């Protein structure tokens, strides 16, 4: 019995020391956990790095721009080529058509054959044109033209030819005949034209496409060759644009 008691007494201090070591380890682990939690809190509370934020925003902007640019370029190219082709096609149709009363959306195309509208004084006589140009005419009512406008009219009501001259005077009657009459004159001419009745008026000049008339005459005589040439030119332009944009 005495031996057993002595053994127990010897074992007690050993158990106490082991308990102390385990307690120390626990406290150290708790302290380490507290430190890691504090570090995490500090990181979460830090203000965001401005340089990183700028980089991310710039990347986003670049991505957005890259996405938007192809759409805008495609729409611009489509509208541009459609407009050019529409003008060329309409000009060819009017140049090759024998029907002089044709119009597209209220507009007509006429080829200029003479230099009667070449201005003698360009500062005063604005809006003139030369032979070989194409003029675009907007259909108007016969009494809508004003002094200074350049109008296209028939020399007489039954005529199939047209003149395009500037309005010098607008009259509400001519002698005993009532109605709207115009006194016109070419910018390069020294004499006035015969008075024009409102029923002879076709339209008013809107703008000029210079030096296209001779080209259209060539197209009307060589239609197939011209179509092949136009298609090849547009194909060449699109290939170059595609190569430049990809590069």
ChimeraX attribute file (.defattr): number of C-alpha atoms within 10 A of each C-alpha:
attribute: neighborCount
match mode: 1-to-1
recipient: residues
	/A:1	6
	/A:2	6
	/A:3	8
	/A:4	9
	/A:5	10
	/A:6	10
	/A:7	11
	/A:8	10
	/A:9	11
	/A:10	11
	/A:11	11
	/A:12	10
	/A:13	11
	/A:14	10
	/A:15	10
	/A:16	10
	/A:17	11
	/A:18	11
	/A:19	12
	/A:20	11
	/A:21	11
	/A:22	11
	/A:23	12
	/A:24	12
	/A:25	12
	/A:26	12
	/A:27	12
	/A:28	12
	/A:29	12
	/A:30	11
	/A:31	12
	/A:32	12
	/A:33	12
	/A:34	12
	/A:35	12
	/A:36	11
	/A:37	12
	/A:38	12
	/A:39	12
	/A:40	11
	/A:41	11
	/A:42	11
	/A:43	11
	/A:44	10
	/A:45	9
	/A:46	8
	/A:47	8
	/A:48	10
	/A:49	8
	/A:50	9
	/A:51	9
	/A:52	10
	/A:53	11
	/A:54	11
	/A:55	11
	/A:56	12
	/A:57	12
	/A:58	12
	/A:59	12
	/A:60	12
	/A:61	12
	/A:62	12
	/A:63	11
	/A:64	11
	/A:65	11
	/A:66	11
	/A:67	11
	/A:68	11
	/A:69	11
	/A:70	12
	/A:71	11
	/A:72	11
	/A:73	11
	/A:74	11
	/A:75	11
	/A:76	12
	/A:77	13
	/A:78	11
	/A:79	12
	/A:80	12
	/A:81	12
	/A:82	12
	/A:83	12
	/A:84	11
	/A:85	13
	/A:86	12
	/A:87	14
	/A:88	15
	/A:89	12
	/A:90	17
	/A:91	22
	/A:92	19
	/A:93	16
	/A:94	22
	/A:95	20
	/A:96	15
	/A:97	12
	/A:98	10
	/A:99	11
	/A:100	14
	/A:101	10
	/A:102	13
	/A:103	15
	/A:104	11
	/A:105	7
	/A:106	11
	/A:107	17
	/A:108	23
	/A:109	24
	/A:110	20
	/A:111	22
	/A:112	22
	/A:113	14
	/A:114	13
	/A:115	17
	/A:116	20
	/A:117	23
	/A:118	19
	/A:119	19
	/A:120	13
	/A:121	10
	/A:122	11
	/A:123	7
	/A:124	8
	/A:125	15
	/A:126	15
	/A:127	18
	/A:128	21
	/A:129	22
	/A:130	20
	/A:131	18
	/A:132	20
	/A:133	22
	/A:134	24
	/A:135	25
	/A:136	19
	/A:137	23
	/A:138	20
	/A:139	20
	/A:140	15
	/A:141	12
	/A:142	20
	/A:143	17
	/A:144	12
	/A:145	19
	/A:146	15
	/A:147	13
	/A:148	16
	/A:149	18
	/A:150	25
	/A:151	25
	/A:152	22
	/A:153	23
	/A:154	18
	/A:155	18
	/A:156	15
	/A:157	12
	/A:158	8
	/A:159	10
	/A:160	12
	/A:161	10
	/A:162	16
	/A:163	17
	/A:164	24
	/A:165	26
	/A:166	26
	/A:167	21
	/A:168	17
	/A:169	14
	/A:170	18
	/A:171	15
	/A:172	12
	/A:173	13
	/A:174	14
	/A:175	6
	/A:176	6
	/A:177	9
	/A:178	10
	/A:179	13
	/A:180	18
	/A:181	22
	/A:182	27
	/A:183	18
	/A:184	25
	/A:185	22
	/A:186	23
	/A:187	23
	/A:188	16
	/A:189	15
	/A:190	9
	/A:191	10
	/A:192	15
	/A:193	17
	/A:194	12
	/A:195	16
	/A:196	23
	/A:197	22
	/A:198	17
	/A:199	16
	/A:200	18
	/A:201	27
	/A:202	22
	/A:203	23
	/A:204	27
	/A:205	24
	/A:206	16
	/A:207	14
	/A:208	18
	/A:209	15
	/A:210	14
	/A:211	16
	/A:212	19
	/A:213	23
	/A:214	16
	/A:215	13
	/A:216	24
	/A:217	16
	/A:218	13
	/A:219	17
	/A:220	17
	/A:221	11
	/A:222	11
	/A:223	15
	/A:224	10
	/A:225	11
	/A:226	16
	/A:227	12
	/A:228	10
	/A:229	12
	/A:230	13
	/A:231	10
	/A:232	12
	/A:233	12
	/A:234	12
	/A:235	12
	/A:236	12
	/A:237	11
	/A:238	13
	/A:239	11
	/A:240	11
	/A:241	12
	/A:242	11
	/A:243	10
	/A:244	9
	/A:245	8
	/A:246	6
	/A:247	6
